[in-house]
Amino acid sequence: MAKREKQTETENDTNDQAPRRMCGAMQVHQWLLESEPAFRMNMVEFERNMRSRLRIAMVARTTPYKINVVVHVVYQNTSQNISKSQIASQIKALNQDFRSKNPDRSNTPEAWKGLVIDPMIEFALATKDPTGKPTDGITRTATTQSGFEDDDKVKFDTSGGANVWPADRYLNIWVCQLNGGILGYAQFPGGPKKSDGVVILNSAFGTIGSARKPFNKGRTTTHEVGHFLNLRHIWGDTEDCSGSDLVADTPNSETPNYGKPTFPHISCSNGPQGDMFMNFMDYVDDDTMIMFTAGQVARMHATLEGPRKSLSS
């Protein structure tokens, strides 16, 4: 499985207090590209089809996509066994962010307010399990593991985690203790079904309970679900200005932004507005990321009409 790079001295090993946002999605993505030949071919095909879809004017949605969610809580102690209320607070945050009903969207800089549209995506905890039996959409698994890495072990009962529910019918979210300063990670479309979904640190999940500042607005899950729906990081994951997130209406940025930057923050000759650091796909604090663009929404819709179509059927 994927191996994380050695943590920096400012990150503590048990992730009790993550100093700044860290996402493992691209590291896992690169590992899958190398280890799963079918995944690389799937991504090539998806991007080719994505470009074709985006060249055609897509019909505006009149009803939202609806996605069933199962939350797998994997815990070693009582504090990690988060409550139904905390889980409900995360679903509420997702629905606000993916319907552009989050109150803080009003903080979008004037130059970009015209790019903010309703993504028309809604989430609900599953009411039936894979066998058709009633469920509250939550599984709970006691583990002997003190924490997990971004190596997918939390997704298998044989390694102390919980097995996936059918990934073509459910968005699987694992909530657990993550080591090494990482807040979460996601699998892009086209990867193995047995590991498809999103993993979130328990203290960065939801808006109440064990959720801790500055990651207590549910935006870690918003960010990782963005990856799950085929969005890249806003700076393109390079060390210079050569990267791209494959979305036309997000300014090219040099590096991630952390914390609470002051607008405008200019890099890559992207003035006068500078980096769109308030985008959900940057690395700023939860109370600073507030928006998706129309281009990102089009990309998510193409994903839900393409490789993840069965999720909203």
Backbone hydrogen bonds in HBPLUS format (Angstrom, degrees):
<---DONOR---> <-ACCEPTOR-->    atom                        ^
c    i                          cat <-CA-CA->   ^        H-A-AA   ^      H-
h    n   atom  resd res      DA  || num        DHA   H-A  angle D-A-AA Bond
n    s   type  num  typ     dist DA aas  dist angle  dist       angle   num
A0011-GLU N   A0008-THR O   3.17 MM   3  5.56 164.0  2.20 112.6 117.5     1
A0015-ASN N   A0012-ASN O   3.20 MM   3  5.48 159.0  2.25 109.2 115.7     2
A0180-GLY N   A0013-ASP O   3.13 MM 167  4.73 157.1  2.18 114.5 120.6     3
A0183-LEU N   A0022-MET O   2.90 MM 161  5.74 177.3  1.90 157.3 157.9     4
A0024-GLY N   A0184-GLY O   2.94 MM 160  6.26 165.9  1.96 152.4 156.3     5
A0028-VAL N   A0024-GLY O   3.06 MM   4  6.28 165.7  2.08 160.7 164.3     6
A0029-HIS N   A0025-ALA O   2.81 MM   4  5.98 151.9  1.89 144.2 153.6     7
A0030-GLN N   A0026-MET O   2.91 MM   4  6.06 158.8  1.95 144.0 147.8     8
A0031-TRP N   A0027-GLN O   3.06 MM   4  6.32 156.3  2.12 144.1 150.8     9
A0032-LEU N   A0028-VAL O   2.93 MM   4  6.19 160.2  1.97 153.1 158.0    10
A0033-LEU N   A0029-HIS O   3.00 MM   4  6.27 151.5  2.08 147.6 155.6    11
A0034-GLU N   A0030-GLN O   3.21 MM   4  6.47 146.5  2.33 143.1 150.6    12
A0034-GLU N   A0031-TRP O   3.15 MM   3  5.28 124.6  2.47  97.1 110.5    13
A0035-SER N   A0031-TRP O   2.87 MM   4  6.04 151.5  1.95 151.0 160.1    14
A0036-GLU N   A0032-LEU O   2.82 MM   4  5.25 151.8  1.90 143.1 146.0    15
A0039-PHE N   A0036-GLU O   2.88 MM   3  5.30 129.9  2.14 110.9 124.4    16
A0040-ARG N   A0036-GLU O   3.39 MM   4  6.87 152.8  2.47 154.8 161.7    17
A0041-MET N   A0037-PRO O   3.22 MM   4  6.52 164.6  2.24 151.0 154.7    18
A0042-ASN N   A0038-ALA O   2.81 MM   4  5.99 152.9  1.88 145.6 154.0    19
A0043-MET N   A0039-PHE O   2.90 MM   4  6.13 159.5  1.95 152.1 156.7    20
A0044-VAL N   A0040-ARG O   3.05 MM   4  6.31 157.3  2.10 148.6 154.5    21
A0045-GLU N   A0041-MET O   3.02 MM   4  6.24 163.7  2.04 149.3 153.5    22
A0046-PHE N   A0042-ASN O   2.79 MM   4  6.00 161.1  1.82 153.3 159.2    23
A0047-GLU N   A0043-MET O   2.93 MM   4  6.05 165.0  1.96 149.8 153.3    24
A0048-ARG N   A0044-VAL O   3.05 MM   4  6.24 154.9  2.12 145.0 152.2    25
A0049-ASN N   A0045-GLU O   2.90 MM   4  6.13 165.2  1.92 153.8 157.8    26
A0050-MET N   A0046-PHE O   2.66 MM   4  5.81 147.9  1.76 146.2 156.9    27
A0051-ARG N   A0047-GLU O   2.99 MM   4  6.17 161.7  2.03 147.1 149.7    28
A0052-SER N   A0048-ARG O   3.22 MM   4  6.51 154.8  2.29 142.6 149.3    29
A0053-ARG N   A0049-ASN O   2.88 MM   4  6.15 160.2  1.92 152.2 157.4    30
A0054-LEU N   A0050-MET O   2.91 MM   4  6.10 160.4  1.95 154.6 159.9    31
A0055-ARG N   A0051-ARG O   3.14 MM   4  6.26 127.8  2.43 136.8 148.3    32
A0055-ARG N   A0052-SER O   3.31 MM   3  5.31 140.8  2.48  95.3 105.9    33
A0056-ILE N   A0053-ARG O   3.08 MM   3  5.42 150.6  2.17 105.7 114.7    34
A0065-TYR N   A0120-MET O   2.85 MM  55  6.21 156.1  1.91 156.4 149.2    35
A0122-GLU N   A0065-TYR O   2.80 MM  57  6.03 159.5  1.84 157.0 163.8    36
A0067-ILE N   A0122-GLU O   2.88 MM  55  6.21 157.0  1.94 152.2 159.4    37
A0124-ALA N   A0067-ILE O   3.10 MM  57  6.44 150.7  2.19 161.3 162.0    38
A0171-LEU N   A0068-ASN O   2.81 MM 103  6.16 165.5  1.83 158.3 162.7    39
A0069-VAL N   A0124-ALA O   2.85 MM  55  5.81 148.3  1.95 149.5 151.5    40
A0126-ALA N   A0069-VAL O   2.83 MM  57  5.41 159.9  1.87 155.0 149.7    41
A0070-VAL N   A0171-LEU O   3.05 MM 101  6.27 161.9  2.08 148.5 149.8    42
A0173-ILE N   A0070-VAL O   2.91 MM 103  6.20 162.2  1.94 168.7 170.4    43
A0071-VAL N   A0137-GLY O   2.88 MM  66  6.28 164.1  1.91 156.6 157.5    44
A0139-THR N   A0071-VAL O   2.91 MM  68  6.30 160.6  1.94 150.2 154.2    45
A0072-HIS N   A0173-ILE O   2.71 MM 101  6.03 161.1  1.74 154.5 161.3    46
A0175-VAL N   A0072-HIS O   2.88 MM 103  6.08 165.3  1.90 151.1 152.7    47
A0073-VAL N   A0139-THR O   2.79 MM  66  5.98 164.8  1.81 160.4 156.2    48
A0141-THR N   A0073-VAL O   2.82 MM  68  6.19 160.9  1.86 166.4 170.4    49
A0074-VAL N   A0175-VAL O   2.96 MM 101  6.15 174.2  1.96 166.7 168.1    50
A0075-TYR N   A0141-THR O   2.98 MM  66  6.34 157.0  2.03 154.4 161.7    51
A0143-THR N   A0075-TYR O   2.82 MM  68  5.77 153.7  1.88 151.0 153.0    52
A0080-GLN N   A0077-ASN O   3.13 MM   3  5.56 136.9  2.33 107.4 118.7    53
A0081-ASN N   A0078-THR O   3.05 MM   3  5.12 143.4  2.19 101.3 112.3    54
A0082-ILE N   A0080-GLN O   2.97 MM   2  5.48 129.6  2.23 105.4  90.5    55
A0087-ILE N   A0083-SER O   3.12 MM   4  6.46 158.3  2.17 146.3 152.2    56
A0088-ALA N   A0084-LYS O   2.79 MM   4  6.03 159.0  1.84 150.9 157.1    57
A0089-SER N   A0085-SER O   2.92 MM   4  6.15 145.8  2.04 141.5 150.7    58
A0090-GLN N   A0086-GLN O   3.21 MM   4  6.55 140.5  2.37 139.8 149.2    59
A0090-GLN N   A0087-ILE O   3.07 MM   3  5.21 127.2  2.36  98.0 111.6    60
A0091-ILE N   A0087-ILE O   3.11 MM   4  6.53 158.1  2.16 152.4 157.9    61
A0092-LYS N   A0088-ALA O   2.98 MM   4  6.21 157.5  2.03 148.8 155.0    62
A0093-ALA N   A0089-SER O   3.04 MM   4  6.22 153.1  2.11 137.0 144.1    63
A0094-LEU N   A0090-GLN O   2.89 MM   4  6.19 160.6  1.92 154.9 159.6    64
A0095-ASN N   A0091-ILE O   3.00 MM   4  6.22 161.5  2.04 148.5 153.3    65
A0096-GLN N   A0092-LYS O   2.96 MM   4  6.23 147.0  2.07 147.3 156.4    66
A0097-ASP N   A0093-ALA O   2.96 MM   4  6.17 168.3  1.98 154.1 156.9    67
A0098-PHE N   A0094-LEU O   2.81 MM   4  5.89 164.0  1.83 157.5 162.1    68
A0099-ARG N   A0096-GLN O   3.42 MM   3  5.32 161.4  2.46  98.6 103.3    69
A0101-LYS N   A0096-GLN O   2.71 MM   5  4.56 160.3  1.75 147.4 148.7    70
A0100-SER N   A0097-ASP O   3.41 MM   3  5.04 162.8  2.44  95.3  99.2    71
A0121-ILE N   A0098-PHE O   3.15 MM  23  5.40 167.3  2.17 153.2 154.0    72
A0105-ARG N   A0102-ASN O   3.03 MM   3  5.79 168.1  2.04 128.6 130.4    73
A0106-SER N   A0103-PRO O   3.49 MM   3  6.54 176.5  2.49 123.1 123.9    74
A0107-ASN N   A0104-ASP O   2.96 MM   3  5.61 168.2  1.97 119.2 123.1    75
A0108-THR N   A0105-ARG O   3.02 MM   3  5.64 162.7  2.05 122.2 123.8    76
A0112-TRP N   A0109-PRO O   2.91 MM   3  5.65 154.3  1.97 123.9 131.0    77
A0113-LYS N   A0110-GLU O   3.39 MM   3  5.29 156.8  2.45 100.5 106.9    78
A0115-LEU N   A0112-TRP O   2.93 MM   3  5.38 157.6  1.98 114.9 122.2    79
A0116-VAL N   A0113-LYS O   3.28 MM   3  5.53 157.4  2.33 106.9 113.3    80
A0294-ALA N   A0115-LEU O   2.79 MM 179  5.38 115.4  2.21 137.4 156.0    81
A0135-THR N   A0127-THR O   2.99 MM   8  4.94 145.9  2.10 116.1 117.2    82
A0129-ASP N   A0133-LYS O   2.76 MM   4  5.40 158.4  1.81 155.1 161.3    83
A0132-GLY N   A0129-ASP O   2.85 MM   3  5.24 164.2  1.88 120.8 125.9    84
A0148-PHE N   A0177-GLN O   2.87 MM  29  6.20 150.7  1.95 144.7 153.0    85
A0179-ASN N   A0148-PHE O   2.82 MM  31  5.80 163.6  1.85 164.8 163.9    86
A0155-LYS N   A0152-ASP O   2.98 MM   3  5.46 161.5  2.01 115.9 122.1    87
A0156-PHE N   A0153-LYS O   3.27 MM   3  5.69 160.9  2.31 119.8 118.8    88
A0162-ALA N   A0154-VAL O   3.00 MM   8  6.30 154.0  2.07 145.2 139.5    89
A0159-SER N   A0156-PHE O   3.17 MM   3  5.65 160.5  2.21 110.5 116.4    90
A0161-GLY N   A0156-PHE O   2.83 MM   5  4.87 147.7  1.93 145.9 137.8    91
A0160-GLY N   A0157-ASP O   3.32 MM   3  5.10 162.5  2.35 107.4 105.0    92
A0169-ARG N   A0166-PRO O   3.00 MM   3  5.63 164.1  2.02 119.6 124.2    93
A0170-TYR N   A0166-PRO O   3.07 MM   4  6.19 139.8  2.24 151.3 163.2    94
A0198-VAL N   A0172-ASN O   2.93 MM  26  6.32 159.7  1.97 158.1 164.5    95
A0174-TRP N   A0198-VAL O   2.81 MM  24  6.26 161.6  1.84 160.1 163.7    96
A0200-ILE N   A0174-TRP O   2.81 MM  26  6.22 160.4  1.85 165.9 172.7    97
A0176-CYS N   A0200-ILE O   3.14 MM  24  6.55 157.2  2.20 158.8 165.9    98
A0202-ASN N   A0176-CYS O   2.83 MM  26  5.16 143.5  1.97 143.7 146.0    99
A0201-LEU N   A0183-LEU O   2.88 MM  18  5.16 163.6  1.91 150.1 145.6   100
A0185-TYR N   A0199-VAL O   2.96 MM  14  5.38 148.5  2.06 143.1 150.1   101
A0199-VAL N   A0185-TYR O   2.84 MM  14  5.38 168.9  1.85 169.1 170.6   102
A0187-GLN N   A0197-GLY O   3.07 MM  10  5.74 145.0  2.19 160.6 171.0   103
A0195-SER N   A0192-PRO O   3.23 MM   3  5.74 162.8  2.26 111.9 117.1   104
A0196-ASP N   A0193-LYS O   3.38 MM   3  5.03 173.1  2.39 101.6 103.7   105
A0204-ALA N   A0201-LEU O   2.98 MM   3  5.32 162.2  2.01 116.8 120.9   106
A0212-ARG N   A0203-SER O   2.89 MM   9  5.64 159.9  1.93 155.5 148.7   107
A0211-ALA N   A0208-ILE O   3.21 MM   3  5.51 167.1  2.23 128.0 127.8   108
A0215-PHE N   A0212-ARG O   2.91 MM   3  5.76 145.6  2.03 132.5 134.8   109
A0286-ASP N   A0214-PRO O   3.11 MM  72  6.13 154.6  2.18 163.1 171.0   110
A0222-THR N   A0218-GLY O   3.33 MM   4  6.65 155.8  2.39 139.4 146.4   111
A0223-HIS N   A0219-ARG O   2.86 MM   4  5.94 162.4  1.89 144.9 148.9   112
A0224-GLU N   A0220-THR O   2.98 MM   4  6.24 163.3  2.01 148.5 152.7   113
A0225-VAL N   A0221-THR O   2.82 MM   4  5.92 159.6  1.86 153.5 159.0   114
A0226-GLY N   A0222-THR O   2.98 MM   4  6.16 142.1  2.13 140.2 150.8   115
A0227-HIS N   A0223-HIS O   3.21 MM   4  6.71 147.0  2.33 142.5 150.2   116
A0228-PHE N   A0224-GLU O   2.93 MM   4  6.28 158.5  1.98 146.6 152.8   117
A0229-LEU N   A0225-VAL O   2.93 MM   4  6.17 135.2  2.14 141.2 152.3   118
A0229-LEU N   A0226-GLY O   3.15 MM   3  5.11 130.3  2.41  93.7 106.7   119
A0231-LEU N   A0226-GLY O   2.89 MM   5  5.29 152.7  1.96 136.2 138.8   120
A0230-ASN N   A0227-HIS O   2.74 MM   3  4.87 153.0  1.81 117.5 117.1   121
A0236-GLY N   A0233-HIS O   3.08 MM   3  5.49 164.7  2.10 115.7 120.5   122
A0234-ILE N   A0281-MET O   3.11 MM  47  5.47 161.1  2.15 128.4 130.2   123
A0285-ASP N   A0259-GLY O   2.95 MM  26  4.93 172.1  1.96 132.9 133.7   124
A0275-ASP N   A0265-HIS O   2.66 MM  10  5.63 168.0  1.68 161.8 157.4   125
A0270-ASN N   A0267-SER O   2.95 MM   3  5.80 143.1  2.09 129.1 135.9   126
A0274-GLY N   A0270-ASN O   2.92 MM   4  4.80 146.7  2.03 133.3 129.5   127
A0279-ASN N   A0276-MET O   3.05 MM   3  5.76 158.1  2.10 124.1 126.4   128
A0290-ILE N   A0278-MET O   2.64 MM  12  5.66 158.8  1.68 159.9 158.4   129
A0282-ASP N   A0279-ASN O   3.16 MM   3  5.74 156.5  2.21 125.7 123.3   130
A0280-PHE N   A0291-MET O   2.92 MM  11  5.65 159.0  1.96 153.4 152.5   131
A0288-THR N   A0285-ASP O   2.99 MM   3  5.40 161.4  2.03 117.5 122.2   132
A0289-MET N   A0285-ASP O   3.29 MM   4  6.65 136.4  2.50 154.9 166.8   133
A0297-VAL N   A0293-THR O   2.94 MM   4  6.26 156.8  1.99 151.0 158.0   134
A0298-ALA N   A0294-ALA O   2.92 MM   4  6.16 155.9  1.97 147.0 153.2   135
A0299-ARG N   A0295-GLY O   3.10 MM   4  6.32 150.3  2.19 139.7 147.4   136
A0300-MET N   A0296-GLN O   2.93 MM   4  6.27 154.8  2.00 150.0 156.7   137
A0301-HIS N   A0297-VAL O   2.86 MM   4  6.10 160.4  1.90 153.9 159.4   138
A0302-ALA N   A0298-ALA O   2.94 MM   4  6.13 156.3  1.99 144.3 150.8   139
A0303-THR N   A0299-ARG O   3.06 MM   4  6.29 143.6  2.20 138.5 148.3   140
A0304-LEU N   A0300-MET O   2.95 MM   4  6.27 150.9  2.03 147.1 154.9   141
A0305-GLU N   A0301-HIS O   2.88 MM   4  6.12 120.3  2.24 140.9 157.1   142
A0306-GLY N   A0302-ALA O   2.92 MM   4  5.87 107.7  2.46 127.4 144.2   143
A0306-GLY N   A0303-THR O   3.10 MM   3  4.82 145.9  2.22  91.6 102.0   144
A0308-ARG N   A0303-THR O   2.91 MM   5  5.75 162.5  1.94 162.3 158.6   145
A0309-LYS N   A0306-GLY O   3.15 MM   3  5.28 157.1  2.20 122.7 119.8   146
A0311-LEU N   A0308-ARG O   3.16 MM   3  5.69 148.3  2.26 113.3 121.6   147
A0312-SER N   A0309-LYS O   3.28 MM   3  5.93 142.2  2.43 114.8 122.1   148
A0313-SER N   A0310-SER O   3.44 MM   3  5.04 165.4  2.47  95.9  99.9   149
